[in-house]
Amino acid sequence: MEKRRRFLILQKQQDIIHTRITMNRLSIYVKNLSEYIEIPRGETLGEIGRRLAGRLGFEPVCALVNNKNEDLWFELYHPKQIEFQPLTTASATRVYTRSLCMLLYRAVTRCYPGARLRIEHTISGGYYCRLDGVGEVDGETAEALAAEMKALIARDLPFEPHECLTADAIGIFRAQGLDDKVELLETTRELYTRYYSLDGICDSYYGPLVQSTRWLSVFALKPYNEGLLLLGFDRHNPSEVSHEVRQEKMFKAFVDYLRFNNIVGVRNVGELNRMVEHGMAARLISLAEALHEKIIAGISDDIARRYHDGGARVVLVAGPSSSGKTTTTKRLAIQLMTNLLKPQIISLDNYFINRENTPRDEDGDYDYESLYALDLKQFNDDLNAIIAGEEVELPTYNFELGCRQYKGDMIHLDEGSVLLIEGIHGLNPELTAAIADNMKYRVYVSALTTLSIDDHNWIPTSDNRLLRRIIRDARYRGTSPEESIRRWPSVRRGEEKWIFPFQENADATFNSSLLFELGVMKEYADALLKTVPNDVPEYAEAYRLRKFLSYFAAIGDANIPPTSLLREFLGGSSFKY
């Protein structure tokens, strides 16, 4: 009996020890390795990533945890699916860029106490930064800040995450003079706020940062116009700094709109939300729409002048996906008629080759951004015939069936006619090589978002266009948000190859963004993004976009006119598409 009793006691003690060990460990699935691994409960992603770096083949920058992007400080207490992200992925690139911005902010506070750093927008392959309160910004300024950034990198300082009551975070940012962040937090009304600290200063971003400054060794800081250009790493060669590409026309378009933002008093999301709170959304919509009309009218006047001087018989309206080319072309046609010209419109989309013959991209998807997705021979045959005065039947492309059709749509140029050609490749010289340059007028359209979340968080123009595309394609093309997100990287690669290299060829640049549009699109887009299942890779992007939209106060669309460019995506337009 005594032996039996001792055996049972020993077995119970072993069971307790085993239970304690089991309770302190958990199993996670590492997607990169296609296997489960066991880890101590509470271990961080950084600790796991460093341990697995040899098997992964890279040192992770961040990780998708159940398809949500998290920093390497994230602790695991429950079973999860983990996908570690190398530097070259889109999610890790954003992490790197945000961290580089906080590093620059810390350098500014050290080198120029009291100065205000404003990171306004992307341009020329980098990020345009203004520095207020330091006098002239020049090469010496850039060198001093770059030297301080390198010193901070050499110290391998941590970007430490924190979470606290929003009221406490407001106090922290107010003490640092970050009034733009204070206004944003006061208008979003979240109970808790997540922020990071670095070497004694705090900042907030709408996504994770790297674990420490050692990650940020590849960068450059240069004088650019009246500010600075912050360059990160080259995506094709992460060990090198990205190349600067001069974009003076694009920069001017940004500057013109930023001046308008300053006059209206809406430079960031906090100020936009305040305007909505005070019942001034309708006034903002009227102002933004009036600016669009004024710019389009000015482009029309310029075309008319050139037409009467013997040129500008063919107007090419080009731009990337979801930039609003179609509505811009239709509104431009109306303005040309007020200049006593007779516009005739051709859409390049109608010259797509049949779907089965469309070129494929590197992922095997149809590459609709390729110039060779168009039937160039048929287009040029028709164009030459039209210019020669012949009557031509134009094709129509059936997107559902993926083929070109003819429905009796005829076109003929009369005296005083101007031909408007709308499509993503309008600025590519190869498209209209047979037309003399003096006969062309080129208009580049893009949603150059000039609104910032706050001084250190700009709004990528590609996010604005992606949200437009998600809404439009779900409404008019039967495409799910999941599929729109999946296709977007291919669209972006096509734009970089086929569209962006020619944007500086434009005679006029039209910024199709509207100050109020993200507030209006919020509820449309959020409802669609919620439908993306969390067990697909596209969930990470859907989640990020929903987080981004959460900063905006919702704006109703009742006051948006039927001629608005935004109606092309939301519906309710007076134009026929």
ABEGO torsion letter per residue (X at the ends): XAAAAAAAAAAAAAAAAAAAAAAABBBBBBAAAGBBBBBBBGBBAAAAAAAAAAAAGBBBABBBBGGBBBBAABBBABBBBBBBBBAABAAAAAAAAAAAAAAAAAAAAAABBGBBBBBABBBGGBBBBBBBGAEBBBAAAAAAAAAAAAAAAAAGBBBBBBBBBAAAAAAAAAAAGBAAAAAAAAAAGBABBBBBBBGGBBBBBABBBBABAAAAABBBBBBBEABBBBBBBBAABAABBBBBBBBAAAAAAAAAAAAAAAAAGBABAAAAAAAAAAGAAAAAAAAAAAAAAAAAAAAAAAAAAAAAAGBGABBBBBEBBGAGAAAAAAAAAAAAAAAGBBBBBBBAAAABBBAAABBBBAAGBBBAABAAABBAAAAAAAAAAAAAGBBBBBBBBBAAAGBBBBAGBBBBBBBGBBBBBBEAAAABAAAAAABBAAABBBBBBBBBBABBABAABBBBAAAAAAAAAAAAAAAAAGBBAAAAAAAAAAAAAAAAAAAAAAAAABABBBBABBAAAAAAAAAAAAAAAAABBAABAAAAAAAAAAAAAAABBBBBAAABBAABAAAAAAEGBABBX
